[in-house]
Amino acid sequence: MRPRNLLTTALLFAALTLTGAAHAQQLAKRLILKDGSYQLATQWEVKGDRVRYYSAERGEWEDVPNSMVDWDATDKFTREREAGKPAPEAVQLDKELEAEKKQDEARSPHVVPGLQLPEDGGVVILDTFENQPQLVELQQSGGEVNKNTKGNILRAAINPIASSRQNIEIPGLHAKVQAHATLPSIYVRDDQRDQPIATAAPSSSPASKTRDEELPWDRFRIVRMQTKQGKRIAGDIKIALYGKVSQEQKLVPTKSSQLSGNWIKLTPAAPLEPGEYAVVEMLGKEGMNLYVWDFGVNPTAPANPMAWKPDPSAGQAKPEQPKDLERRN
């Protein structure tokens, strides 16, 4: 016989051996011992003071003292298996899987059946495209402060009590993500509540203040942006001559609610008109975070290429209902 044929025969024999062993274990019963352990056996018989059994794992006859066998437990397991009752290991595995599922659901709630918030957090928008709910991640964009120095100097020179003005601008006329639904829901995971604030504009308070009263859970807002000269303006910063800083934004009335897993849900109080918007973070006395999450509303826009769609195999998990604690902005 050629070497190649010998190798093929050997592999076939090994495969048949493994298959037979696996089949034997599936058909095996449990010979349960009094110490709680057990032997997988396809059959056994009592020989005097010893029990002789055929091991399904090792494929050979073995024996143990009869006094070590827990016959009540062995008979009970055999009856339950014949009645179709799952094995204890399967029951325990089901419990562990259910616990993991609950932990996963608590950290990443479902917003609609089959569509779950991402494990890694972030900011996502719940959109509807062609009658299908979709989640789309919003990327954070850096708002550039356009210091209109010439205008500010002229105004300050003409009217000493006038405030100088600086625009918070986002490059480009349109955001990459365009929502098709006019009443989208936005989900923000608030994992960075206690991180220090880096002040990007002059401030009258220290930048290291991060107490809960300064950074409440409902500090996220939706603003309507203006488009001008190839840019989107998210807000204005006013700096008075005596140093006081204030910021102005065109805030959209929204309802904020808390979900599990540090998630916050923002819902506009009324349908949004087509245009450009952004989710902004209000930092108390520090003003507004210059890094915003921009998006647009355009019912006729093409599909968002990176949208997450419902998973039919995920079952029909019900979306989490927001907690009673809500704020309207």
C-alpha positions as CSV (number, residue, x, y, z in Angstrom):
1,M,0.0,0.0,0.0
2,R,1.3,3.4,-0.9
3,P,2.3,5.9,1.9
4,R,-0.5,8.3,0.8
5,N,-3.1,5.5,1.1
6,L,-1.7,4.5,4.5
7,L,-2.1,8.1,5.7
8,T,-5.7,8.4,4.3
9,T,-6.6,5.1,6.0
10,A,-5.1,6.2,9.3
11,L,-7.0,9.5,9.2
12,L,-10.2,7.8,8.4
13,F,-9.7,5.3,11.3
14,A,-9.0,8.2,13.7
15,A,-12.1,10.0,12.6
16,L,-14.3,6.9,13.0
17,T,-12.7,6.3,16.4
18,L,-13.4,9.9,17.6
19,T,-17.0,9.8,16.2
20,G,-17.6,6.5,17.9
21,A,-16.3,7.9,21.2
22,A,-18.4,11.0,21.0
23,H,-21.5,8.9,20.2
24,A,-20.8,6.7,23.1
25,Q,-20.6,9.6,25.5
26,Q,-23.9,10.9,24.2
27,L,-25.6,7.6,25.0
28,A,-23.8,7.2,28.3
29,K,-25.5,7.0,31.7
30,R,-24.0,8.3,34.9
31,L,-22.8,5.9,37.6
32,I,-22.9,8.4,40.5
33,L,-20.6,7.9,43.4
34,K,-21.2,8.9,47.0
35,D,-18.6,11.6,46.9
36,G,-20.6,13.5,44.3
37,S,-18.5,12.5,41.3
38,Y,-19.6,10.2,38.6
39,Q,-18.4,7.9,35.8
40,L,-19.9,8.0,32.3
41,A,-20.8,4.4,31.4
42,T,-22.8,2.8,28.7
43,Q,-23.6,-0.2,30.9
44,W,-22.8,-1.8,34.3
45,E,-23.3,-4.9,36.4
46,V,-22.9,-5.8,40.0
47,K,-20.3,-8.5,40.6
48,G,-20.3,-9.4,44.3
49,D,-19.0,-6.4,46.2
50,R,-17.8,-4.6,43.1
51,V,-19.6,-2.8,40.2
52,R,-18.2,-3.5,36.7
53,Y,-18.9,-0.8,34.1
54,Y,-17.9,0.1,30.6
55,S,-16.4,3.6,30.5
56,A,-17.8,5.8,27.7
57,E,-14.7,8.0,28.0
58,R,-12.0,5.4,27.9
59,G,-13.7,2.7,26.0
60,E,-12.8,-0.2,28.3
61,W,-14.2,-2.1,31.3
62,E,-13.5,-0.8,34.8
63,D,-14.8,-1.5,38.3
64,V,-15.3,0.3,41.6
65,P,-16.4,-1.0,45.0
66,N,-20.2,-1.3,45.3
67,S,-20.1,0.6,48.6
68,M,-18.9,3.7,46.8
69,V,-21.9,3.9,44.4
70,D,-24.8,6.2,45.3
71,W,-27.6,4.0,43.8
72,D,-30.4,6.4,44.7
73,A,-28.8,9.3,42.9
74,T,-27.9,7.0,40.0
75,D,-31.4,5.7,39.6
76,K,-32.9,9.2,39.9
77,F,-30.6,10.6,37.2
78,T,-31.5,7.8,34.9
79,R,-35.3,8.2,35.4
80,E,-35.0,12.0,34.8
81,R,-33.0,11.6,31.7
82,E,-35.4,9.1,30.3
83,A,-38.3,11.5,31.1
84,G,-36.4,14.2,29.1
85,K,-35.4,16.4,32.1
86,P,-32.2,18.3,31.3
87,A,-28.9,17.5,33.0
88,P,-27.8,19.6,36.0
89,E,-24.9,21.0,34.0
90,A,-27.3,22.1,31.3
91,V,-29.5,23.8,33.9
92,Q,-26.5,25.5,35.4
93,L,-25.3,26.6,32.0
94,D,-28.7,28.1,31.2
95,K,-28.7,30.0,34.5
96,E,-25.2,31.4,33.7
97,L,-26.2,32.4,30.2
98,E,-29.3,34.1,31.5
99,A,-27.3,36.0,34.1
100,E,-24.8,37.1,31.4
101,K,-27.8,38.2,29.2
102,K,-29.2,40.3,31.9
103,Q,-25.9,42.0,32.6
104,D,-25.4,42.7,28.9
105,E,-29.0,44.1,28.7
106,A,-28.3,46.3,31.7
107,R,-25.2,47.8,30.1
108,S,-26.5,47.9,26.6
109,P,-30.3,48.2,26.6
110,H,-32.5,47.3,23.6
111,V,-34.1,50.4,21.9
112,V,-36.3,48.3,19.6
113,P,-36.6,44.5,19.4
114,G,-33.3,43.1,17.9
115,L,-31.5,46.4,18.1
116,Q,-29.2,47.0,21.1
117,L,-27.1,50.0,22.1
118,P,-23.4,49.4,21.6
119,E,-21.3,47.8,24.4
120,D,-18.5,50.4,23.9
121,G,-20.9,53.3,24.6
122,G,-20.7,56.6,22.6
123,V,-23.5,58.6,21.1
124,V,-25.9,57.0,18.7
125,I,-29.1,58.2,16.9
126,L,-32.1,56.0,16.4
127,D,-33.2,56.6,12.8
128,T,-35.8,55.0,10.5
129,F,-34.9,54.3,6.9
130,E,-37.3,52.6,4.5
131,N,-39.6,51.6,7.5
132,Q,-36.7,49.9,9.2
133,P,-35.3,51.2,12.6
134,Q,-31.5,51.7,12.5
135,L,-28.8,52.9,14.9
136,V,-26.1,55.2,13.6
137,E,-23.1,56.3,15.6
138,L,-22.4,60.0,15.8
139,Q,-18.8,61.0,15.7
140,Q,-17.5,63.9,17.8
141,S,-16.4,67.0,15.9
142,G,-14.2,69.7,17.2
143,G,-15.8,73.2,17.2
144,E,-13.4,75.8,16.1
145,V,-13.6,79.2,17.7
146,N,-13.5,81.8,15.0
147,K,-12.1,84.9,16.6
148,N,-13.6,87.8,14.6
149,T,-10.8,90.1,15.8
150,K,-11.4,93.0,13.5
151,G,-15.1,93.2,14.2
152,N,-14.6,92.8,17.9
153,I,-12.0,95.6,18.0
154,L,-14.1,98.0,16.0
155,R,-17.2,97.4,18.1
156,A,-15.2,97.6,21.3
157,A,-13.7,100.9,20.1
158,I,-17.0,102.4,19.1
159,N,-19.0,101.1,22.1
160,P,-16.9,100.2,25.1
161,I,-19.8,98.5,26.9
162,A,-20.5,96.1,23.9
163,S,-19.5,92.5,24.1
164,S,-17.1,90.9,21.7
165,R,-18.4,87.8,19.9
166,Q,-16.8,84.6,18.7
167,N,-18.4,81.8,16.7
168,I,-18.2,78.1,17.4
169,E,-17.9,76.6,14.0
170,I,-17.9,73.1,12.4
171,P,-16.2,72.7,9.0
172,G,-18.5,71.7,6.1
173,L,-22.1,72.4,5.3
174,H,-23.5,69.0,6.1
175,A,-22.8,66.3,8.7
176,K,-21.8,62.8,7.6
177,V,-24.8,61.3,9.4
178,Q,-28.2,62.4,8.0
179,A,-31.3,61.2,9.9
180,H,-34.4,60.4,7.8
181,A,-36.8,60.5,10.7
182,T,-37.9,63.9,11.8
183,L,-38.3,62.8,15.4
184,P,-35.2,60.7,16.1
185,S,-34.1,59.6,19.6
186,I,-30.5,60.1,20.6
187,Y,-28.7,58.0,23.1
188,V,-25.6,59.2,25.1
189,R,-23.6,57.0,27.5
190,D,-22.4,59.2,30.3
191,D,-19.2,57.4,31.3
192,Q,-17.0,60.6,31.7
193,R,-19.0,62.6,34.2
194,D,-16.2,62.9,36.7
195,Q,-13.4,63.7,34.2
196,P,-11.8,67.2,34.5
197,I,-12.9,69.8,32.0
198,A,-10.3,71.4,29.7
199,T,-11.3,75.0,29.3
200,A,-11.1,76.1,25.6
201,A,-12.3,79.6,26.2
202,P,-11.7,82.2,29.0
203,S,-13.6,81.3,32.1
204,S,-14.5,82.8,35.4
205,S,-14.3,79.5,37.3
206,P,-11.5,76.9,37.7
207,A,-11.4,74.2,35.0
208,S,-11.0,71.4,37.5
209,K,-14.5,71.7,39.0
210,T,-16.4,68.5,38.2
211,R,-18.9,68.2,41.0
212,D,-22.2,66.5,40.2
213,E,-24.1,69.8,40.7
214,E,-22.0,71.3,37.9
215,L,-22.3,68.3,35.6
216,P,-25.8,67.0,36.0
217,W,-26.9,63.9,34.0
218,D,-29.3,66.0,31.9
219,R,-26.6,68.4,30.7
220,F,-26.8,67.2,27.0
221,R,-28.8,69.3,24.6
222,I,-29.7,69.5,20.9
223,V,-28.9,72.7,19.0
224,R,-29.9,73.9,15.6
225,M,-26.9,75.0,13.6
226,Q,-26.7,77.8,11.1
227,T,-24.9,77.3,7.8
228,K,-22.7,80.1,6.5
229,Q,-19.7,80.3,4.2
230,G,-19.1,76.6,4.0
231,K,-19.3,76.1,7.8
232,R,-21.9,75.3,10.4
233,I,-22.2,77.5,13.4
234,A,-23.1,75.7,16.6
235,G,-23.2,78.8,18.9
236,D,-21.7,82.1,19.8
237,I,-19.4,83.0,22.7
238,K,-19.7,86.5,24.1
239,I,-16.8,88.0,26.1
240,A,-17.5,91.2,27.9
241,L,-14.8,93.8,28.4
242,Y,-14.7,92.9,32.1
243,G,-14.0,89.3,31.3
244,K,-17.4,87.6,31.8
245,V,-18.1,84.8,29.3
246,S,-21.4,83.6,28.1
247,Q,-22.5,81.3,25.3
248,E,-25.6,81.4,23.1
249,Q,-27.0,78.4,21.2
250,K,-30.3,77.8,19.5
251,L,-31.4,75.0,21.8
252,V,-34.1,72.6,20.6
253,P,-36.7,71.7,23.3
254,T,-36.0,68.1,24.3
255,K,-37.0,65.6,26.8
256,S,-34.2,63.8,28.7
257,S,-34.5,60.5,30.5
258,Q,-32.2,58.0,32.1
259,L,-31.7,54.3,31.1
260,S,-29.6,51.6,32.6
261,G,-25.9,51.3,31.9
262,N,-25.4,55.1,32.3
263,W,-27.3,55.8,29.1
264,I,-29.3,59.0,28.6
265,K,-32.0,59.3,26.0
266,L,-32.7,62.6,24.3
267,T,-35.9,63.1,22.4
268,P,-37.0,66.3,20.6
269,A,-40.3,67.7,22.0
270,A,-41.5,68.2,18.4
271,P,-40.5,67.0,14.9
272,L,-37.2,68.5,13.7
273,E,-37.2,70.6,10.6
274,P,-34.8,69.6,7.8
275,G,-31.4,71.1,8.6
276,E,-28.2,70.7,10.6
277,Y,-28.1,69.9,14.3
278,A,-25.6,68.9,17.0
279,V,-25.7,67.3,20.4
280,V,-23.8,69.5,22.8
281,E,-22.6,69.1,26.4
282,M,-23.2,72.0,28.8
283,L,-20.4,72.2,31.3
284,G,-22.1,74.4,33.9
285,K,-20.0,77.5,34.6
286,E,-17.4,76.4,32.0
287,G,-20.0,77.0,29.2
288,M,-20.3,74.5,26.4
289,N,-18.0,71.7,25.3
290,L,-16.5,72.7,22.0
291,Y,-16.5,69.1,20.9
292,V,-20.0,68.3,19.6
293,W,-21.8,65.4,17.9
294,D,-23.2,66.7,14.7
295,F,-26.0,65.2,12.5
296,G,-28.5,66.4,9.9
297,V,-32.2,65.8,9.3
298,N,-33.0,65.0,5.7
299,P,-35.8,62.6,4.9
300,T,-34.6,62.2,1.3
301,A,-30.9,61.6,2.1
302,P,-29.3,58.3,1.0
303,A,-28.8,55.5,3.5
304,N,-26.2,55.9,6.2
305,P,-23.6,53.3,5.2
306,M,-22.5,52.4,8.8
307,A,-26.0,52.0,10.2
308,W,-26.7,49.1,12.6
309,K,-29.8,47.1,11.7
310,P,-32.0,44.8,13.8
311,D,-30.8,41.3,14.4
312,P,-33.6,38.9,13.6
313,S,-31.8,36.1,15.6
314,A,-31.6,38.2,18.8
315,G,-35.2,37.4,19.8
316,Q,-37.9,39.9,20.7
317,A,-36.3,41.6,23.7
318,K,-38.5,44.5,24.8
319,P,-36.9,48.0,24.7
320,E,-36.2,49.4,28.1
321,Q,-38.6,52.0,29.4
322,P,-37.0,55.2,30.6
323,K,-37.0,55.9,34.3
324,D,-39.6,58.1,35.8
325,L,-36.9,60.8,36.5
326,E,-37.1,63.0,33.4
327,R,-36.2,66.6,32.5
328,R,-37.7,68.7,29.9
329,N,-35.4,71.4,28.4
